[in-house]
Amino acid sequence: MDYTTLKEDLLFELADLGYQQSIQLKDGALFFEPKLLTLKPSDLFFIDGIYTIEQEYFILAINAPLYNIKGTILLTNKQYNELKSNNYLNQNITVLEYSSNTEPIVIKRQYNMRKILANEFEEDRYILKEGFPDFPPCPYGNSFKMLGYDTKLNEYVRISSSIVKRRTLKTIKYN
């Protein structure tokens, strides 16, 4: 399968997941033309996925809830490295290779945290923390009241609502 077909397939899959807007690279920065908005590395936005095609092109799925932006940007290898050097890509996200054999895309991150679904949940590994001062920033400029926590990797995670409703989920309140 050629690059153009792979690119179109990936963009179609991401659009199906809500990443429908187009983001450009302008003067080394992420630019959203409909709002004439340049996202700075210090702005609150999230890179929910990074996909590479033939190790030459990168497509990023970007989510900036405060600005109502959920879209994609296509980058060459050089542009991708430029964004990294400008501190846009210091978030810890695995770059996934996209090919004709790739399974359908599933966004595994939400607001820069891993998303834990019911089929991945382990009762002895994940807990719910309430009111802790070290919560990561909320995507809407507020603060989280509760967040999931992976006790094995020592990181905050997004837990699906079906898990939160379980009576067996251990909750720890901050004192």
N, C-alpha and C positions, 0 to 999 in steps of 0.2 A: 504494500500500500504506500502511496507517495505522501510526501509531507503535507501537501494541500488537503488531501482527504483526511489525514489524521488530525490536522488542525481543525478542520470543520467539524469532524465528529466530536472532538474534545470540547470545542466551544458550544456545540449543540447540547452535550450532556451537562455542562456547567450551567447553561441557560435554563435547562430543565430543572436544575436545583436552585434557581433564583438569581444566578449571577448573569444578569441580562444586560447590564450597562457596560459601555466601553470606556476604559481608562487609557490614557496615553502617557507617554514619557515626554516631558517638555523641560528642557534645560536641566536634565538630570533628576527631575522630580516627577512624582505621580500627579497627573493633571486630569481633572474631570471637567470637560468642556461645557456641558449643559449648565453647570452652576459657576463656571469660571473659577473653579476651586483647585488650589494646589494643596495636596496633602503633604505635610511636613513629617519627618520621622518622629517628631514629638507629639503629633496629633494622635487621637485615639482612633485607630483603625486596626484591622486584623487581617492577616494573610491566612486564609482558611485552607489553602492548598497550593502547592507548586508542582507543576507537571512539566516534564521535558520531553521533547520529541527529537529523537536521534542525537541527543546531547548537544544540539545546535540551537534549538529554540525553546523558550520557556513560556508557559502560560500560568499566570498567577490568578487565583480566585481571591478577591479582596472584598472585605466587608467593613463599611464605616457607618454604623447605625445612626450616629449623631447627625450625619449629613445625608442620610437616606440614600446611601450608595452601596450597591452590591453588584460588582461587575468583574470583568477580566481585563488583563493586559497581556499582550503578546510581546515578547522581548527576544532579541538575539542574545547569543552568549555574551557578547561585549556589553550590551545594555544591562543584562542581568548582573554582571560583575560590577558595573558602574553603580547600580542601585545598592549592591552589597557594600561597596566602598563609601557610599553616602549614608550609611547606617539605616537604610530602609529594611534590610533583610536580616537583622540581627535576631529575629525571632527564631526559636528552635523548631524548625519545620523540616521534615524529610522531603526531599525532592523525589517525586515518583516518575518513573519512565512510562510514557504512554506509547502504546503500540497497537497494532491490529489485534493482538492477543489479549489486551488488557480487559479485565473484568469491568463492568459498568462502574462509573465513578461514584464513590460514597465519600462525602466530606467527613473526615474523622476528627475535625477540630471545630470548635465554636468559641469565638471570642478569645482566641489564642490558648484555649485549653482543650485537652482531649475530650471527646464526647463518648461517654460510656452508655452503651445500649443494654437492654435487658439480657440479651444472649451473651454478653461479655462480663456481666456482673458477678463478682465473687464476694460473698457476705463477709468473709474474714479479711478481705483486702480493702474494701471501700467503706468509708464512713461519711456522715454528713456533719459538717462543722457549722455552728451558728454563732454569729456575732464576733468573729475573730478579726483583729485589726490588720492582719497581713493579707487580707483578700486582695486579689488583683483588681484593676479598675473595671468598673461596670461600663459596658458599651454605650450606655445612655447618659453618662455623666453622673449617675447616682452612685450608690454603693450597694454591694450585695449584702443580703441579710443571712443567707445560707449558701454553702457550696459543698460539693462533694470533694472528697480528699482520698487520694491513693496512698495508703500507708506503706506500700512496697516501694514506690518510686518517690515518695514524699513530694507530691505536687497536687495542686488543685485541679479538679476535673469537673466537667459538666455531666451531671447524672440525669438520665431521662426521667420524665415525670412518673412513668410507671414504676420505677425503682423507688422514687421518693415516697410514694404512697404505701410501700410495704411497711408493715409493723416491725419487721425484723431488722430494718436498717438502723444501725447504731448511730445515735445523734450525740454530739459533744457540744455543750454550750460553753462559750468563753466566760470566764469569771472576772 
